[in-house]
Amino acid sequence: MSAGRRGRGGRPGGAAAVARRGVPDRGASAQLATGAGAGDRGAVTAELAVGMVAVAAVLVAVLAVGAATVVRLTCLDAARTAARVAALGETDGEVVAAARHVLGPRGGEVRVEREGRWVTVAVSAPFSTWGTGLRAAASATAWTEP
């Protein structure tokens, strides 16, 4: 054999033959530790950190939409209840009290508007405790009983 075809230590086959026998090629592992791949150390950690921030932001958005939906449905229930109470001929004070009972400790604003035989109850309540000023609103209309 010529000198160019011999592997490490003068043995035929070179690194490929050594790798096939299960013996690691020390030259390749040394190159990875100090050579071409050394600049990529920690890249996975940085990518994971950025990914976790994105996942946390999406989670907060989903929870905020869920909270807004719950408050919106509560406002709708309060408006419907108050409209039914108003349709039975109760006073505006009792209508507002019925809506506030359904809203619970969250509180909110209740407006009662009467136009002829129709009564409309509009309810709004804040859906965030972070002080953002965002509110959910709903209204219901009913025909008053004679």
Sequence and secondary structure as in RCSB ss.txt:
>XXXX:A:sequence
MSAGRRGRGGRPGGAAAVARRGVPDRGASAQLATGAGAGDRGAVTAELAVGMVAVAAVLVAVLAVGAATVVRLTC
LDAARTAARVAALGETDGEVVAAARHVLGPRGGEVRVEREGRWVTVAVSAPFSTWGTGLRAAASATAWTEP
>XXXX:A:secstr
  GGGB GGG BTHHHHHHHTT   HHHHHHHHHSTTGGGTTHHHHHHHHHHHHHHHHHHHHHHHHHHHHHHHHH
HHHHHHHHHHHHTT  HHHHHHHHHHHHGGG  EEEEEEETTEEEEEEEEE  TTS   EEEEEEEEE   
